[in-house]
């Protein structure tokens, strides 16, 4: 991957922030991303990410839609309002038969909307694509 001045960069320079209230999934996602060479940090809530300095250095946000308190779609809009343009990859276990959640997320700038359970390679490919933008 080439940096701004054409200097070769590696994926390890990018922080991937993970926000999910399910601890086991959050830890598994963080472990997967780290094993693929990414720097990853996870958060149990939208509010925890907003309080963190990590949001300013994140290269991508892997975000659950259904969170206690502020949900993922609300967090996406809050980040946009605050001028924080982190590429967002949504994930959800909730069925969205009408496609309304997916449509709202993508219309607001999300790069992908993954349905749980998804494969490891699907997530890695999506995150790499988000960082390439």
WOZILIN-V615621 format. One record per residue. N is the residue number from 1. RES is the residue in one letter. OMEGA is omega in radians with two decimals (none if undefined). Layout:
N;RES;OMEGA + N;RES;OMEGA
This chain:
1;X;-3.12 + 2;X;3.10 + 3;X;-3.08 + 4;X;-3.09 + 5;X;3.11 + 6;X;3.12 + 7;X;-3.12 + 8;X;3.10 + 9;X;3.12 + 10;X;-3.13 + 11;X;-3.09 + 12;X;-3.13 + 13;X;-3.09 + 14;X;3.04 + 15;X;3.02 + 16;X;3.11 + 17;X;-3.12 + 18;X;3.10 + 19;X;3.12 + 20;X;-3.13 + 21;X;3.09 + 22;X;-3.04 + 23;X;-3.10 + 24;X;3.13 + 25;X;3.12 + 26;X;-3.13 + 27;X;3.13 + 28;X;3.12 + 29;X;3.12 + 30;X;3.13 + 31;X;3.12 + 32;X;-3.11 + 33;X;3.11 + 34;X;3.14 + 35;X;3.11 + 36;X;3.06 + 37;X;3.12 + 38;X;2.94 + 39;X;-3.06 + 40;X;3.09 + 41;X;-3.08 + 42;X;-3.10 + 43;X;-3.11 + 44;X;-3.13 + 45;X;3.07 + 46;X;-3.11 + 47;X;3.11 + 48;X;3.09 + 49;X;-3.11 + 50;X;3.11 + 51;X;-3.04 + 52;X;3.03 + 53;X;-3.11 + 54;X;-3.10 + 55;X;3.14 + 56;X;-3.09 + 57;X;-3.10 + 58;X;3.07 + 59;X;-3.13 + 60;X;3.12 + 61;X;3.04 + 62;X;-2.86 + 63;X;3.04 + 64;X;3.12 + 65;X;-3.04 + 66;X;3.11 + 67;X;3.03 + 68;X;-3.09 + 69;X;3.12 + 70;X;-3.14 + 71;X;-3.06 + 72;X;3.13 + 73;X;3.09 + 74;X;3.10 + 75;X;3.11 + 76;X;-3.13 + 77;X;3.11 + 78;X;3.11 + 79;X;3.11 + 80;X;3.13 + 81;X;-3.13 + 82;X;3.09 + 83;X;-3.12 + 84;X;-3.03 + 85;X;3.09 + 86;X;3.03 + 87;X;-3.06 + 88;X;2.99 + 89;X;3.12 + 90;X;3.02 + 91;X;3.14 + 92;X;3.01 + 93;X;-3.12 + 94;X;3.10 + 95;X;-3.11 + 96;X;-3.03 + 97;X;-3.14 + 98;X;-3.13 + 99;X;-3.06 + 100;X;3.10 + 101;X;-3.13 + 102;X;-3.13 + 103;X;3.11 + 104;X;-3.12 + 105;X;-3.11 + 106;X;3.10 + 107;X;3.14 + 108;X;3.04 + 109;X;3.10 + 110;X;-3.12 + 111;X;-3.11 + 112;X;3.14 + 113;X;-3.08 + 114;X;3.09 + 115;X;3.08 + 116;X;-0.08 + 117;X;3.11 + 118;X;-3.12 + 119;X;3.11 + 120;X;-3.11 + 121;X;3.09 + 122;X;3.14 + 123;X;-3.11 + 124;X;3.12 + 125;X;-3.12 + 126;X;3.12 + 127;X;3.11 + 128;X;3.10 + 129;X;3.13 + 130;X;-3.13 + 131;X;-3.13 + 132;X;-3.11 + 133;X;none
